[in-house]
């Protein structure tokens, strides 16, 4: 289920975003 390059953005409600954006969201 985990995709290469994407940490844990798969569980997010929106499409996989850059890790930089993910950190800001949290």
C-alpha positions as CSV (number, residue, x, y, z in Angstrom):
1,X,0.0,0.0,0.0
2,X,2.9,2.4,0.8
3,X,4.3,4.0,-2.3
4,X,8.0,4.7,-2.8
5,X,8.8,8.4,-2.1
6,X,5.6,8.9,-0.2
7,X,5.9,8.5,3.6
8,X,2.4,8.5,5.1
9,X,0.5,10.8,2.7
10,X,-1.6,7.9,1.3
11,X,-3.9,8.0,4.4
12,X,-4.5,11.7,3.9
13,X,-7.9,12.7,2.5
14,X,-6.2,14.5,-0.4
15,X,-3.7,13.3,-3.0
16,X,-0.1,12.6,-2.0
17,X,1.6,16.0,-1.5
18,X,5.3,16.8,-1.0
19,X,6.8,16.0,2.4
20,X,7.5,19.7,2.9
21,X,3.8,20.6,2.6
22,X,2.8,17.6,4.8
23,X,5.0,18.8,7.7
24,X,3.4,22.2,7.5
25,X,-0.1,20.7,7.6
26,X,0.6,18.8,10.7
